[in-house]
Amino acid sequence: MGGGQLAAAALPSAARPTVIAELESDSSAKELARTAETTAVTYNVEHRGSYSGLTVAKAERLEPTLRSSAGSKLISVVAHATSFRVTTEATVTRQTFSITWSPSAKVTMSCTGTIECARGRWANG
C-alpha cells in the first residue's frame, strides 16, 4: 500500500467525529423542518384555513420544541393565505433545509449545501 493509500485509509477515522457531527446537525435540521411544517398546518387549522400571519416567533410559541433543537434552528417562515415555506439551518454545516407547500397541495423539500443535499433536494427525503 502506497503512502497516498495509507493517508486515504487513515482519513476516515480521523475525520469521523467531524463527519458524524455534520450528519447529526443536518438530520436535526431536517427533523426540525418537518416539525415546523406540522406546526404550520396546525396554525392553518386554527386560523380558518390560512397560513397568513405565521412567523418564526408564532411558530415557536405554538410548538416550543422549535426553539430548543440541538444542532439546528428555524430561521425563516414565509406564509401567505394558501402557501408557506419553512426553512431551518444545520448549525454545524450551515446547510439549509426548506419545505414549501403550494395551493395545489404540492410539497417541495429543497436544500442548500453539499453533504446531505443532492441536486437541491433532500437526500433520503
Backbone as XML, in Angstrom:
<?xml version="1.0"?>
<chain id="A" units="angstrom">
  <residue number="1" name="MET">
    <atom name="N" x="0.859" y="-1.177" z="0.000"/>
    <atom name="CA" x="0.000" y="0.000" z="0.000"/>
    <atom name="C" x="0.899" y="1.232" z="0.000"/>
  </residue>
  <residue number="2" name="GLY">
    <atom name="N" x="0.676" y="2.132" z="-0.969"/>
    <atom name="CA" x="1.494" y="3.334" z="-1.083"/>
    <atom name="C" x="1.128" y="4.364" z="-0.035"/>
  </residue>
  <residue number="3" name="GLY">
    <atom name="N" x="1.944" y="5.428" z="0.063"/>
    <atom name="CA" x="1.729" y="6.484" z="1.048"/>
    <atom name="C" x="0.388" y="7.165" z="0.902"/>
  </residue>
  <residue number="4" name="GLY">
    <atom name="N" x="-0.029" y="7.410" z="-0.354"/>
    <atom name="CA" x="-1.324" y="8.044" z="-0.585"/>
    <atom name="C" x="-2.469" y="7.168" z="-0.131"/>
  </residue>
  <residue number="5" name="GLN">
    <atom name="N" x="-2.341" y="5.865" z="-0.352"/>
    <atom name="CA" x="-3.383" y="4.939" z="0.080"/>
    <atom name="C" x="-3.456" y="4.875" z="1.602"/>
  </residue>
  <residue number="6" name="LEU">
    <atom name="N" x="-2.283" y="4.907" z="2.249"/>
    <atom name="CA" x="-2.277" y="4.907" z="3.708"/>
    <atom name="C" x="-2.934" y="6.163" z="4.265"/>
  </residue>
  <residue number="7" name="ALA">
    <atom name="N" x="-2.622" y="7.301" z="3.672"/>
    <atom name="CA" x="-3.221" y="8.558" z="4.126"/>
    <atom name="C" x="-4.731" y="8.532" z="3.914"/>
  </residue>
  <residue number="8" name="ALA">
    <atom name="N" x="-5.167" y="8.017" z="2.769"/>
    <atom name="CA" x="-6.600" y="7.942" z="2.488"/>
    <atom name="C" x="-7.295" y="6.993" z="3.457"/>
  </residue>
  <residue number="9" name="ALA">
    <atom name="N" x="-6.634" y="5.886" z="3.771"/>
    <atom name="CA" x="-7.215" y="4.930" z="4.706"/>
    <atom name="C" x="-7.311" y="5.526" z="6.108"/>
  </residue>
  <residue number="10" name="ALA">
    <atom name="N" x="-6.374" y="6.361" z="6.477"/>
    <atom name="CA" x="-6.372" y="6.972" z="7.805"/>
    <atom name="C" x="-7.376" y="8.112" z="7.911"/>
  </residue>
  <residue number="11" name="LEU">
    <atom name="N" x="-7.680" y="8.760" z="6.816"/>
    <atom name="CA" x="-8.553" y="9.936" z="6.844"/>
    <atom name="C" x="-9.935" y="9.663" z="7.407"/>
  </residue>
  <residue number="12" name="PRO">
    <atom name="N" x="-10.627" y="8.616" z="6.999"/>
    <atom name="CA" x="-11.977" y="8.429" z="7.533"/>
    <atom name="C" x="-12.027" y="8.345" z="9.052"/>
  </residue>
  <residue number="13" name="SER">
    <atom name="N" x="-11.095" y="7.612" z="9.671"/>
    <atom name="CA" x="-11.157" y="7.517" z="11.128"/>
    <atom name="C" x="-10.792" y="8.846" z="11.783"/>
  </residue>
  <residue number="14" name="ALA">
    <atom name="N" x="-9.879" y="9.589" z="11.201"/>
    <atom name="CA" x="-9.511" y="10.888" z="11.756"/>
    <atom name="C" x="-10.636" y="11.900" z="11.576"/>
  </residue>
  <residue number="15" name="ALA">
    <atom name="N" x="-11.336" y="11.807" z="10.454"/>
    <atom name="CA" x="-12.400" y="12.767" z="10.145"/>
    <atom name="C" x="-13.753" y="12.331" z="10.693"/>
  </residue>
  <residue number="16" name="ARG">
    <atom name="N" x="-13.837" y="11.104" z="11.182"/>
    <atom name="CA" x="-15.131" y="10.552" z="11.599"/>
    <atom name="C" x="-15.892" y="11.446" z="12.570"/>
  </residue>
  <residue number="17" name="PRO">
    <atom name="N" x="-15.311" y="11.975" z="13.662"/>
    <atom name="CA" x="-16.104" y="12.818" z="14.572"/>
    <atom name="C" x="-16.704" y="14.044" z="13.883"/>
  </residue>
  <residue number="18" name="THR">
    <atom name="N" x="-15.953" y="14.655" z="12.988"/>
    <atom name="CA" x="-16.460" y="15.827" z="12.267"/>
    <atom name="C" x="-17.610" y="15.433" z="11.346"/>
  </residue>
  <residue number="19" name="VAL">
    <atom name="N" x="-17.436" y="14.363" z="10.608"/>
    <atom name="CA" x="-18.479" y="13.907" z="9.681"/>
    <atom name="C" x="-19.737" y="13.533" z="10.451"/>
  </residue>
  <residue number="20" name="ILE">
    <atom name="N" x="-19.587" y="12.835" z="11.560"/>
    <atom name="CA" x="-20.747" y="12.457" z="12.371"/>
    <atom name="C" x="-21.465" y="13.702" z="12.886"/>
  </residue>
  <residue number="21" name="ALA">
    <atom name="N" x="-20.733" y="14.683" z="13.375"/>
    <atom name="CA" x="-21.353" y="15.926" z="13.860"/>
    <atom name="C" x="-22.099" y="16.637" z="12.738"/>
  </residue>
  <residue number="22" name="GLU">
    <atom name="N" x="-21.522" y="16.649" z="11.525"/>
    <atom name="CA" x="-22.181" y="17.289" z="10.393"/>
    <atom name="C" x="-23.466" y="16.562" z="10.019"/>
  </residue>
  <residue number="23" name="LEU">
    <atom name="N" x="-23.419" y="15.243" z="9.955"/>
    <atom name="CA" x="-24.603" y="14.469" z="9.601"/>
    <atom name="C" x="-25.690" y="14.595" z="10.669"/>
  </residue>
  <residue number="24" name="GLU">
    <atom name="N" x="-25.305" y="14.603" z="11.935"/>
    <atom name="CA" x="-26.289" y="14.768" z="13.010"/>
    <atom name="C" x="-26.940" y="16.141" z="12.950"/>
  </residue>
  <residue number="25" name="SER">
    <atom name="N" x="-26.160" y="17.178" z="12.657"/>
    <atom name="CA" x="-26.699" y="18.527" z="12.557"/>
    <atom name="C" x="-27.669" y="18.625" z="11.381"/>
  </residue>
  <residue number="26" name="ASP">
    <atom name="N" x="-27.294" y="18.044" z="10.243"/>
    <atom name="CA" x="-28.174" y="18.050" z="9.076"/>
    <atom name="C" x="-29.465" y="17.274" z="9.362"/>
  </residue>
  <residue number="27" name="SER">
    <atom name="N" x="-29.339" y="16.124" z="10.014"/>
    <atom name="CA" x="-30.528" y="15.334" z="10.355"/>
    <atom name="C" x="-31.436" y="16.112" z="11.301"/>
  </residue>
  <residue number="28" name="SER">
    <atom name="N" x="-30.837" y="16.814" z="12.248"/>
    <atom name="CA" x="-31.604" y="17.636" z="13.175"/>
    <atom name="C" x="-32.363" y="18.737" z="12.424"/>
  </residue>
  <residue number="29" name="ALA">
    <atom name="N" x="-31.702" y="19.356" z="11.450"/>
    <atom name="CA" x="-32.348" y="20.422" z="10.674"/>
    <atom name="C" x="-33.509" y="19.880" z="9.847"/>
  </residue>
  <residue number="30" name="LYS">
    <atom name="N" x="-33.348" y="18.687" z="9.278"/>
    <atom name="CA" x="-34.449" y="18.065" z="8.528"/>
    <atom name="C" x="-35.632" y="17.784" z="9.445"/>
  </residue>
  <residue number="31" name="GLU">
    <atom name="N" x="-35.355" y="17.216" z="10.598"/>
    <atom name="CA" x="-36.414" y="16.899" z="11.552"/>
    <atom name="C" x="-37.115" y="18.173" z="12.015"/>
  </residue>
  <residue number="32" name="LEU">
    <atom name="N" x="-36.334" y="19.211" z="12.271"/>
    <atom name="CA" x="-36.918" y="20.489" z="12.696"/>
    <atom name="C" x="-37.796" y="21.078" z="11.593"/>
  </residue>
  <residue number="33" name="ALA">
    <atom name="N" x="-37.380" y="20.958" z="10.346"/>
    <atom name="CA" x="-38.199" y="21.448" z="9.229"/>
    <atom name="C" x="-39.529" y="20.708" z="9.173"/>
  </residue>
  <residue number="34" name="ARG">
    <atom name="N" x="-39.492" y="19.415" z="9.398"/>
    <atom name="CA" x="-40.744" y="18.639" z="9.393"/>
    <atom name="C" x="-41.651" y="19.049" z="10.563"/>
  </residue>
  <residue number="35" name="THR">
    <atom name="N" x="-41.047" y="19.338" z="11.715"/>
    <atom name="CA" x="-41.833" y="19.814" z="12.860"/>
    <atom name="C" x="-42.437" y="21.179" z="12.548"/>
  </residue>
  <residue number="36" name="ALA">
    <atom name="N" x="-41.660" y="22.043" z="11.915"/>
    <atom name="CA" x="-42.172" y="23.364" z="11.525"/>
    <atom name="C" x="-43.296" y="23.230" z="10.500"/>
  </residue>
  <residue number="37" name="GLU">
    <atom name="N" x="-43.173" y="22.284" z="9.605"/>
    <atom name="CA" x="-44.230" y="22.014" z="8.612"/>
    <atom name="C" x="-45.530" y="21.632" z="9.322"/>
  </residue>
  <residue number="38" name="THR">
    <atom name="N" x="-45.444" y="20.713" z="10.266"/>
    <atom name="CA" x="-46.623" y="20.288" z="11.022"/>
    <atom name="C" x="-47.212" y="21.455" z="11.803"/>
  </residue>
  <residue number="39" name="THR">
    <atom name="N" x="-46.351" y="22.281" z="12.350"/>
    <atom name="CA" x="-46.801" y="23.457" z="13.096"/>
    <atom name="C" x="-47.548" y="24.424" z="12.181"/>
  </residue>
  <residue number="40" name="ALA">
    <atom name="N" x="-47.052" y="24.605" z="10.962"/>
    <atom name="CA" x="-47.731" y="25.492" z="10.006"/>
    <atom name="C" x="-49.121" y="24.958" z="9.666"/>
  </residue>
  <residue number="41" name="VAL">
    <atom name="N" x="-49.246" y="23.666" z="9.509"/>
    <atom name="CA" x="-50.547" y="23.072" z="9.211"/>
    <atom name="C" x="-51.494" y="23.263" z="10.400"/>
  </residue>
  <residue number="42" name="THR">
    <atom name="N" x="-50.978" y="23.101" z="11.603"/>
    <atom name="CA" x="-51.784" y="23.334" z="12.797"/>
    <atom name="C" x="-52.242" y="24.794" z="12.855"/>
  </residue>
  <residue number="43" name="TYR">
    <atom name="N" x="-51.323" y="25.715" z="12.566"/>
    <atom name="CA" x="-51.662" y="27.141" z="12.530"/>
    <atom name="C" x="-52.788" y="27.386" z="11.522"/>
  </residue>
  <residue number="44" name="ASN">
    <atom name="N" x="-52.690" y="26.765" z="10.359"/>
    <atom name="CA" x="-53.697" y="26.903" z="9.302"/>
    <atom name="C" x="-55.074" y="26.479" z="9.805"/>
  </residue>
  <residue number="45" name="VAL">
    <atom name="N" x="-55.135" y="25.365" z="10.489"/>
    <atom name="CA" x="-56.413" y="24.864" z="11.009"/>
    <atom name="C" x="-56.977" y="25.832" z="12.038"/>
  </residue>
  <residue number="46" name="GLU">
    <atom name="N" x="-56.115" y="26.373" z="12.880"/>
    <atom name="CA" x="-56.557" y="27.284" z="13.935"/>
    <atom name="C" x="-56.896" y="28.682" z="13.414"/>
  </residue>
  <residue number="47" name="HIS">
    <atom name="N" x="-56.520" y="28.981" z="12.163"/>
    <atom name="CA" x="-56.762" y="30.308" z="11.586"/>
    <atom name="C" x="-57.620" y="30.227" z="10.329"/>
  </residue>
  <residue number="48" name="ARG">
    <atom name="N" x="-58.648" y="29.401" z="10.414"/>
    <atom name="CA" x="-59.677" y="29.304" z="9.373"/>
    <atom name="C" x="-59.115" y="29.043" z="7.970"/>
  </residue>
  <residue number="49" name="GLY">
    <atom name="N" x="-58.148" y="28.171" z="7.890"/>
    <atom name="CA" x="-57.631" y="27.759" z="6.589"/>
    <atom name="C" x="-56.626" y="28.713" z="5.972"/>
  </residue>
  <residue number="50" name="SER">
    <atom name="N" x="-55.982" y="29.548" z="6.776"/>
    <atom name="CA" x="-54.997" y="30.488" z="6.250"/>
    <atom name="C" x="-53.666" y="30.352" z="6.989"/>
  </residue>
  <residue number="51" name="TYR">
    <atom name="N" x="-52.594" y="30.453" z="6.209"/>
    <atom name="CA" x="-51.249" y="30.477" z="6.803"/>
    <atom name="C" x="-50.787" y="31.907" z="7.072"/>
  </residue>
  <residue number="52" name="SER">
    <atom name="N" x="-51.525" y="32.897" z="6.569"/>
    <atom name="CA" x="-51.140" y="34.301" z="6.720"/>
    <atom name="C" x="-50.897" y="34.650" z="8.174"/>
  </residue>
  <residue number="53" name="GLY">
    <atom name="N" x="-49.835" y="35.381" z="8.399"/>
    <atom name="CA" x="-49.510" y="35.833" z="9.739"/>
    <atom name="C" x="-48.559" y="34.923" z="10.494"/>
  </residue>
  <residue number="54" name="LEU">
    <atom name="N" x="-48.310" y="33.732" z="9.973"/>
    <atom name="CA" x="-47.394" y="32.824" z="10.662"/>
    <atom name="C" x="-45.965" y="33.340" z="10.524"/>
  </residue>
  <residue number="55" name="THR">
    <atom name="N" x="-45.273" y="33.424" z="11.633"/>
    <atom name="CA" x="-43.891" y="33.881" z="11.679"/>
    <atom name="C" x="-43.075" y="32.867" z="12.486"/>
  </residue>
  <residue number="56" name="VAL">
    <atom name="N" x="-41.771" y="33.049" z="12.516"/>
    <atom name="CA" x="-40.920" y="32.190" z="13.340"/>
    <atom name="C" x="-41.371" y="32.276" z="14.800"/>
  </residue>
  <residue number="57" name="ALA">
    <atom name="N" x="-41.576" y="33.480" z="15.297"/>
    <atom name="CA" x="-41.973" y="33.663" z="16.703"/>
    <atom name="C" x="-43.303" y="32.977" z="17.002"/>
  </residue>
  <residue number="58" name="LYS">
    <atom name="N" x="-44.279" y="33.125" z="16.111"/>
    <atom name="CA" x="-45.581" y="32.483" z="16.336"/>
    <atom name="C" x="-45.463" y="30.966" z="16.263"/>
  </residue>
  <residue number="59" name="ALA">
    <atom name="N" x="-44.664" y="30.482" z="15.342"/>
    <atom name="CA" x="-44.463" y="29.037" z="15.230"/>
    <atom name="C" x="-43.807" y="28.500" z="16.500"/>
  </residue>
  <residue number="60" name="GLU">
    <atom name="N" x="-42.822" y="29.227" z="17.019"/>
    <atom name="CA" x="-42.141" y="28.802" z="18.243"/>
    <atom name="C" x="-43.063" y="28.837" z="19.457"/>
  </residue>
  <residue number="61" name="ARG">
    <atom name="N" x="-43.997" y="29.787" z="19.496"/>
    <atom name="CA" x="-44.968" y="29.817" z="20.591"/>
    <atom name="C" x="-45.938" y="28.636" z="20.484"/>
  </residue>
  <residue number="62" name="LEU">
    <atom name="N" x="-46.338" y="28.326" z="19.265"/>
    <atom name="CA" x="-47.269" y="27.225" z="19.038"/>
    <atom name="C" x="-46.607" y="25.872" z="19.309"/>
  </residue>
  <residue number="63" name="GLU">
    <atom name="N" x="-45.337" y="25.743" z="18.947"/>
    <atom name="CA" x="-44.585" y="24.496" z="19.141"/>
    <atom name="C" x="-43.235" y="24.826" z="19.769"/>
  </residue>
  <residue number="64" name="PRO">
    <atom name="N" x="-43.147" y="24.813" z="21.099"/>
    <atom name="CA" x="-41.919" y="25.223" z="21.793"/>
    <atom name="C" x="-40.664" y="24.436" z="21.412"/>
  </residue>
  <residue number="65" name="THR">
    <atom name="N" x="-40.802" y="23.202" z="20.932"/>
    <atom name="CA" x="-39.600" y="22.442" z="20.561"/>
    <atom name="C" x="-38.879" y="23.060" z="19.368"/>
  </residue>
  <residue number="66" name="LEU">
    <atom name="N" x="-39.525" y="23.946" z="18.650"/>
    <atom name="CA" x="-38.860" y="24.633" z="17.536"/>
    <atom name="C" x="-37.760" y="25.557" z="18.039"/>
  </residue>
  <residue number="67" name="ARG">
    <atom name="N" x="-37.840" y="25.974" z="19.301"/>
    <atom name="CA" x="-36.855" y="26.875" z="19.897"/>
    <atom name="C" x="-35.609" y="26.168" z="20.384"/>
  </residue>
  <residue number="68" name="SER">
    <atom name="N" x="-35.727" y="24.906" z="20.753"/>
    <atom name="CA" x="-34.661" y="24.277" z="21.519"/>
    <atom name="C" x="-34.056" y="23.048" z="20.847"/>
  </residue>
  <residue number="69" name="SER">
    <atom name="N" x="-33.968" y="23.047" z="19.550"/>
    <atom name="CA" x="-33.408" y="21.893" z="18.859"/>
    <atom name="C" x="-31.880" y="21.946" z="18.881"/>
  </residue>
  <residue number="70" name="ALA">
    <atom name="N" x="-31.261" y="20.852" z="19.299"/>
    <atom name="CA" x="-29.799" y="20.771" z="19.290"/>
    <atom name="C" x="-29.328" y="20.531" z="17.855"/>
  </residue>
  <residue number="71" name="GLY">
    <atom name="N" x="-28.405" y="21.331" z="17.401"/>
    <atom name="CA" x="-27.824" y="21.124" z="16.084"/>
    <atom name="C" x="-28.510" y="21.837" z="14.935"/>
  </residue>
  <residue number="72" name="SER">
    <atom name="N" x="-29.631" y="22.505" z="15.212"/>
    <atom name="CA" x="-30.331" y="23.200" z="14.130"/>
    <atom name="C" x="-31.214" y="24.299" z="14.688"/>
  </residue>
  <residue number="73" name="LYS">
    <atom name="N" x="-31.667" y="25.174" z="13.788"/>
    <atom name="CA" x="-32.577" y="26.236" z="14.219"/>
    <atom name="C" x="-33.517" y="26.599" z="13.080"/>
  </residue>
  <residue number="74" name="LEU">
    <atom name="N" x="-34.717" y="27.045" z="13.452"/>
    <atom name="CA" x="-35.696" y="27.547" z="12.495"/>
    <atom name="C" x="-35.294" y="28.971" z="12.160"/>
  </residue>
  <residue number="75" name="ILE">
    <atom name="N" x="-34.995" y="29.240" z="10.892"/>
    <atom name="CA" x="-34.505" y="30.571" z="10.541"/>
    <atom name="C" x="-35.500" y="31.412" z="9.747"/>
  </residue>
  <residue number="76" name="SER">
    <atom name="N" x="-36.523" y="30.753" z="9.155"/>
    <atom name="CA" x="-37.428" y="31.544" z="8.327"/>
    <atom name="C" x="-38.777" y="30.849" z="8.182"/>
  </residue>
  <residue number="77" name="VAL">
    <atom name="N" x="-39.824" y="31.668" z="8.220"/>
    <atom name="CA" x="-41.179" y="31.230" z="7.865"/>
    <atom name="C" x="-41.728" y="32.296" z="6.934"/>
  </residue>
  <residue number="78" name="VAL">
    <atom name="N" x="-42.093" y="31.893" z="5.734"/>
    <atom name="CA" x="-42.735" y="32.794" z="4.776"/>
    <atom name="C" x="-44.131" y="32.226" z="4.551"/>
  </residue>
  <residue number="79" name="ALA">
    <atom name="N" x="-45.149" y="32.983" z="4.955"/>
    <atom name="CA" x="-46.512" y="32.472" z="4.897"/>
    <atom name="C" x="-47.425" y="33.411" z="4.132"/>
  </residue>
  <residue number="80" name="HIS">
    <atom name="N" x="-48.265" y="32.823" z="3.316"/>
    <atom name="CA" x="-49.309" y="33.528" z="2.574"/>
    <atom name="C" x="-50.628" y="32.823" z="2.881"/>
  </residue>
  <residue number="81" name="ALA">
    <atom name="N" x="-51.703" y="33.308" z="2.367"/>
    <atom name="CA" x="-53.007" y="32.725" z="2.691"/>
    <atom name="C" x="-53.060" y="31.228" z="2.412"/>
  </residue>
  <residue number="82" name="THR">
    <atom name="N" x="-52.550" y="30.799" z="1.264"/>
    <atom name="CA" x="-52.699" y="29.396" z="0.879"/>
    <atom name="C" x="-51.377" y="28.652" z="0.704"/>
  </residue>
  <residue number="83" name="SER">
    <atom name="N" x="-50.280" y="29.259" z="1.113"/>
    <atom name="CA" x="-48.990" y="28.589" z="0.959"/>
    <atom name="C" x="-48.025" y="29.033" z="2.052"/>
  </residue>
  <residue number="84" name="PHE">
    <atom name="N" x="-46.982" y="28.249" z="2.228"/>
    <atom name="CA" x="-45.946" y="28.631" z="3.184"/>
    <atom name="C" x="-44.633" y="27.948" z="2.829"/>
  </residue>
  <residue number="85" name="ARG">
    <atom name="N" x="-43.560" y="28.502" z="3.381"/>
    <atom name="CA" x="-42.235" y="27.879" z="3.311"/>
    <atom name="C" x="-41.584" y="28.035" z="4.674"/>
  </residue>
  <residue number="86" name="VAL">
    <atom name="N" x="-41.086" y="26.934" z="5.212"/>
    <atom name="CA" x="-40.319" y="26.967" z="6.456"/>
    <atom name="C" x="-38.889" y="26.564" z="6.106"/>
  </residue>
  <residue number="87" name="THR">
    <atom name="N" x="-37.929" y="27.226" z="6.748"/>
    <atom name="CA" x="-36.519" y="26.938" z="6.477"/>
    <atom name="C" x="-35.772" y="26.801" z="7.788"/>
  </residue>
  <residue number="88" name="THR">
    <atom name="N" x="-34.981" y="25.749" z="7.869"/>
    <atom name="CA" x="-34.137" y="25.513" z="9.033"/>
    <atom name="C" x="-32.680" y="25.523" z="8.593"/>
  </residue>
  <residue number="89" name="GLU">
    <atom name="N" x="-31.797" y="25.681" z="9.570"/>
    <atom name="CA" x="-30.366" y="25.666" z="9.288"/>
    <atom name="C" x="-29.669" y="24.695" z="10.227"/>
  </residue>
  <residue number="90" name="ALA">
    <atom name="N" x="-28.800" y="23.867" z="9.656"/>
    <atom name="CA" x="-27.950" y="22.995" z="10.464"/>
    <atom name="C" x="-26.830" y="23.862" z="11.025"/>
  </residue>
  <residue number="91" name="THR">
    <atom name="N" x="-26.687" y="23.887" z="12.337"/>
    <atom name="CA" x="-25.735" y="24.822" z="12.945"/>
    <atom name="C" x="-24.285" y="24.439" z="12.708"/>
  </residue>
  <residue number="92" name="VAL">
    <atom name="N" x="-23.996" y="23.176" z="12.430"/>
    <atom name="CA" x="-22.614" y="22.762" z="12.174"/>
    <atom name="C" x="-22.219" y="23.039" z="10.726"/>
  </residue>
  <residue number="93" name="THR">
    <atom name="N" x="-23.057" y="22.664" z="9.770"/>
    <atom name="CA" x="-22.713" y="22.791" z="8.346"/>
    <atom name="C" x="-23.201" y="24.080" z="7.706"/>
  </residue>
  <residue number="94" name="ARG">
    <atom name="N" x="-24.129" y="24.777" z="8.366"/>
    <atom name="CA" x="-24.788" y="25.980" z="7.829"/>
    <atom name="C" x="-25.630" y="25.650" z="6.589"/>
  </residue>
  <residue number="95" name="GLN">
    <atom name="N" x="-25.906" y="24.392" z="6.379"/>
    <atom name="CA" x="-26.768" y="23.960" z="5.282"/>
    <atom name="C" x="-28.212" y="24.254" z="5.658"/>
  </residue>
  <residue number="96" name="THR">
    <atom name="N" x="-29.042" y="24.656" z="4.693"/>
    <atom name="CA" x="-30.441" y="24.948" z="4.983"/>
    <atom name="C" x="-31.349" y="23.906" z="4.343"/>
  </residue>
  <residue number="97" name="PHE">
    <atom name="N" x="-32.483" y="23.685" z="5.012"/>
    <atom name="CA" x="-33.499" y="22.755" z="4.536"/>
    <atom name="C" x="-34.840" y="23.472" z="4.566"/>
  </residue>
  <residue number="98" name="SER">
    <atom name="N" x="-35.565" y="23.425" z="3.451"/>
    <atom name="CA" x="-36.856" y="24.111" z="3.355"/>
    <atom name="C" x="-37.944" y="23.141" z="2.926"/>
  </residue>
  <residue number="99" name="ILE">
    <atom name="N" x="-39.131" y="23.390" z="3.440"/>
    <atom name="CA" x="-40.329" y="22.688" z="2.984"/>
    <atom name="C" x="-41.306" y="23.762" z="2.543"/>
  </residue>
  <residue number="100" name="THR">
    <atom name="N" x="-41.807" y="23.624" z="1.326"/>
    <atom name="CA" x="-42.749" y="24.582" z="0.755"/>
    <atom name="C" x="-44.050" y="23.869" z="0.415"/>
  </residue>
  <residue number="101" name="TRP">
    <atom name="N" x="-45.158" y="24.453" z="0.847"/>
    <atom name="CA" x="-46.492" y="23.974" z="0.474"/>
    <atom name="C" x="-47.095" y="25.019" z="-0.451"/>
  </residue>
  <residue number="102" name="SER">
    <atom name="N" x="-47.634" y="24.572" z="-1.578"/>
    <atom name="CA" x="-48.279" y="25.487" z="-2.515"/>
    <atom name="C" x="-49.780" y="25.211" z="-2.546"/>
  </residue>
  <residue number="103" name="PRO">
    <atom name="N" x="-50.564" y="26.120" z="-3.139"/>
    <atom name="CA" x="-52.015" y="25.946" z="-3.185"/>
    <atom name="C" x="-52.463" y="24.640" z="-3.842"/>
  </residue>
  <residue number="104" name="SER">
    <atom name="N" x="-51.670" y="24.115" z="-4.741"/>
    <atom name="CA" x="-52.049" y="22.872" z="-5.415"/>
    <atom name="C" x="-51.736" y="21.647" z="-4.564"/>
  </residue>
  <residue number="105" name="ALA">
    <atom name="N" x="-51.399" y="21.873" z="-3.290"/>
    <atom name="CA" x="-51.033" y="20.815" z="-2.344"/>
    <atom name="C" x="-49.729" y="20.139" z="-2.731"/>
  </residue>
  <residue number="106" name="LYS">
    <atom name="N" x="-48.941" y="20.827" z="-3.535"/>
    <atom name="CA" x="-47.631" y="20.309" z="-3.890"/>
    <atom name="C" x="-46.649" y="20.651" z="-2.769"/>
  </residue>
  <residue number="107" name="VAL">
    <atom name="N" x="-45.923" y="19.650" z="-2.319"/>
    <atom name="CA" x="-44.931" y="19.841" z="-1.269"/>
    <atom name="C" x="-43.551" y="19.694" z="-1.891"/>
  </residue>
  <residue number="108" name="THR">
    <atom name="N" x="-42.706" y="20.686" z="-1.658"/>
    <atom name="CA" x="-41.344" y="20.664" z="-2.183"/>
    <atom name="C" x="-40.377" y="20.720" z="-1.012"/>
  </residue>
  <residue number="109" name="MET">
    <atom name="N" x="-39.403" y="19.828" z="-1.022"/>
    <atom name="CA" x="-38.367" y="19.823" z="0.011"/>
    <atom name="C" x="-37.051" y="20.156" z="-0.678"/>
  </residue>
  <residue number="110" name="SER">
    <atom name="N" x="-36.524" y="21.346" z="-0.373"/>
    <atom name="CA" x="-35.300" y="21.801" z="-1.020"/>
    <atom name="C" x="-34.227" y="22.066" z="0.022"/>
  </residue>
  <residue number="111" name="CYS">
    <atom name="N" x="-32.983" y="22.177" z="-0.462"/>
    <atom name="CA" x="-31.879" y="22.402" z="0.466"/>
    <atom name="C" x="-30.725" y="23.090" z="-0.244"/>
  </residue>
  <residue number="112" name="THR">
    <atom name="N" x="-29.808" y="23.593" z="0.563"/>
    <atom name="CA" x="-28.570" y="24.169" z="0.054"/>
    <atom name="C" x="-27.419" y="23.468" z="0.741"/>
  </residue>
  <residue number="113" name="GLY">
    <atom name="N" x="-26.269" y="23.481" z="0.138"/>
    <atom name="CA" x="-25.109" y="22.844" z="0.738"/>
    <atom name="C" x="-24.698" y="21.612" z="-0.040"/>
  </residue>
  <residue number="114" name="THR">
    <atom name="N" x="-23.823" y="20.816" z="0.547"/>
    <atom name="CA" x="-23.287" y="19.700" z="-0.213"/>
    <atom name="C" x="-23.377" y="18.346" z="0.479"/>
  </residue>
  <residue number="115" name="ILE">
    <atom name="N" x="-23.431" y="18.274" z="1.779"/>
    <atom name="CA" x="-23.346" y="16.975" z="2.447"/>
    <atom name="C" x="-24.625" y="16.162" z="2.266"/>
  </residue>
  <residue number="116" name="GLU">
    <atom name="N" x="-25.738" y="16.665" z="2.695"/>
    <atom name="CA" x="-26.999" y="15.929" z="2.620"/>
    <atom name="C" x="-27.872" y="16.395" z="1.456"/>
  </residue>
  <residue number="117" name="CYS">
    <atom name="N" x="-27.384" y="17.300" z="0.649"/>
    <atom name="CA" x="-28.188" y="17.895" z="-0.405"/>
    <atom name="C" x="-27.729" y="17.388" z="-1.766"/>
  </residue>
  <residue number="118" name="ALA">
    <atom name="N" x="-28.609" y="16.712" z="-2.453"/>
    <atom name="CA" x="-28.290" y="16.195" z="-3.777"/>
    <atom name="C" x="-29.178" y="16.895" z="-4.806"/>
  </residue>
  <residue number="119" name="ARG">
    <atom name="N" x="-28.566" y="17.693" z="-5.672"/>
    <atom name="CA" x="-29.302" y="18.419" z="-6.723"/>
    <atom name="C" x="-30.402" y="19.321" z="-6.171"/>
  </residue>
  <residue number="120" name="GLY">
    <atom name="N" x="-30.148" y="19.927" z="-5.012"/>
    <atom name="CA" x="-31.115" y="20.856" z="-4.448"/>
    <atom name="C" x="-32.275" y="20.204" z="-3.732"/>
  </residue>
  <residue number="121" name="ARG">
    <atom name="N" x="-32.277" y="18.886" z="-3.658"/>
    <atom name="CA" x="-33.331" y="18.144" z="-2.970"/>
    <atom name="C" x="-32.726" y="17.369" z="-1.811"/>
  </residue>
  <residue number="122" name="TRP">
    <atom name="N" x="-33.553" y="17.082" z="-0.827"/>
    <atom name="CA" x="-33.052" y="16.316" z="0.316"/>
    <atom name="C" x="-32.682" y="14.932" z="-0.108"/>
  </residue>
  <residue number="123" name="ALA">
    <atom name="N" x="-31.506" y="14.481" z="0.280"/>
    <atom name="CA" x="-31.135" y="13.081" z="0.115"/>
    <atom name="C" x="-31.977" y="12.293" z="1.119"/>
  </residue>
  <residue number="124" name="ASN">
    <atom name="N" x="-32.541" y="11.206" z="0.705"/>
    <atom name="CA" x="-33.401" y="10.379" z="1.558"/>
    <atom name="C" x="-34.620" y="11.142" z="2.038"/>
  </residue>
  <residue number="125" name="GLY">
    <atom name="N" x="-35.025" y="12.217" z="1.365"/>
    <atom name="CA" x="-36.150" y="12.985" z="1.827"/>
    <atom name="C" x="-37.270" y="12.883" z="0.920"/>
  </residue>
</chain>
